[in-house]
Amino acid sequence: MVTFPEMPDRLEQANLGKLSAQRIRKLAETDPDWPLPLDEAPKVGRIRLFDWRVLEPYFRDRKSRQGYRSDKHGPPRKETPDDATETGSSGSSDEA
């Protein structure tokens, strides 16, 4: 079991990048892909505990979106296979 303050060290040990405990907590509160809702995590006193075996795949598969402003652009949408083909060309031509 791991707490929010312990998670940054675990991430570095697993070579999964650097995140602060505050950022991890924000992800737990706002990311719909977070594997365990906060209210379901067991508490010892005021500290919530999480199973690292459940969290590690979440962090391993998570895409970093450094600098993405969700307050301005909303949550990023998930890419579908069709998106990749649509972005290749705009389909419009200015040649007349």
C-alpha positions in Angstrom: 0.0 0.0 0.0 1.2 3.5 -0.8 0.2 7.0 0.2 0.2 10.2 -1.9 3.5 11.5 -0.3 5.1 8.1 -1.2 4.0 8.0 -4.8 6.6 10.4 -6.3 9.4 8.1 -5.1 7.7 5.0 -6.4 7.2 6.6 -9.8 10.9 7.5 -10.0 12.0 4.0 -8.8 9.8 2.5 -11.6 11.3 5.0 -14.2 7.8 6.5 -14.8 8.8 10.2 -14.6 8.5 12.8 -11.9 5.2 14.1 -10.5 4.7 15.9 -7.2 2.4 14.4 -4.6 0.1 17.4 -5.1 -0.1 16.7 -8.9 -0.9 13.0 -8.2 -3.7 14.0 -5.8 -5.1 16.3 -8.5 -5.1 13.5 -11.0 -6.9 11.3 -8.4 -9.5 13.9 -8.0 -10.0 14.9 -11.7 -8.8 12.2 -14.1 -11.7 9.8 -15.0 -9.1 7.1 -15.8 -7.8 7.1 -12.2 -8.3 3.4 -11.2 -9.8 3.9 -7.7 -12.2 6.6 -6.6 -10.9 8.6 -3.6 -13.9 7.8 -1.5 -13.3 4.1 -1.9 -9.6 4.2 -0.9 -9.1 2.9 2.6 -8.1 5.5 5.2 -5.8 5.2 8.2 -6.5 8.3 10.2 -6.4 11.1 7.7 -4.2 9.2 5.2 -5.6 7.4 2.2 -3.9 4.2 1.1 -3.7 2.8 -2.5 -2.5 -0.5 -3.9 0.6 0.2 -6.0 -0.1 -2.9 -8.1 -3.3 -1.1 -9.3 -1.8 2.3 -9.7 1.4 1.4 -11.6 -0.3 0.4 -14.8 -2.3 3.6 -14.7 0.9 5.7 -14.6 2.7 3.4 -17.1 -0.2 3.9 -19.7 -0.9 7.6 -18.9 0.1 10.0 -21.7 1.8 13.1 -20.4 0.2 16.4 -21.6 2.7 18.9 -20.3 1.4 22.5 -20.7 -2.1 21.4 -21.7 -4.6 24.0 -20.3 -7.7 22.1 -19.5 -9.2 25.3 -18.0 -9.0 26.9 -21.4 -9.5 24.0 -23.8 -11.5 21.5 -21.7 -10.4 17.9 -21.1 -8.4 16.4 -23.9 -10.4 14.1 -26.1 -9.4 10.5 -26.7 -7.9 9.8 -30.1 -9.6 7.3 -32.3 -8.1 5.5 -35.2 -10.2 7.7 -37.6 -8.5 10.9 -36.1 -5.1 9.9 -37.5 -6.4 9.7 -41.0 -8.3 12.9 -40.8 -5.4 15.0 -39.7 -3.2 13.9 -42.6 -4.9 16.3 -45.1 -7.4 19.0 -44.8 -9.3 18.1 -48.0 -9.6 21.7 -49.1 -7.7 23.2 -51.9 -7.1 26.9 -52.7 -6.0 26.2 -56.2 -8.5 27.6 -58.6 
